[in-house]
Amino acid sequence: MKYAALLLCGLLCACGVVSEQSFYEGIRTNERAKSAGTGPDDKALPNYDRYSKERELLKK
């Protein structure tokens, strides 16, 4: 029982490892995979740094 509680605590702490950047990059990769082979990628999502800068400018 003690080990199950320790395992559960460890798993819950691991949820905090997912950052905003890794979440965004996962979506970006998924969108790129969906559009593979469909021609030029004009509407590709920017990398996280560019996205973050654009978002900060919009907040001001």
KATAZI-V677851 format. One record per pair of residues at least 12 apart in sequence whose C-alpha atoms are under 6 Angstrom apart, sorted by the first residue. I is the first residue (numbers start at 1). J is the second residue. If there is no record, write none. Layout:
I,J  I,J
//
This chain:
none
//
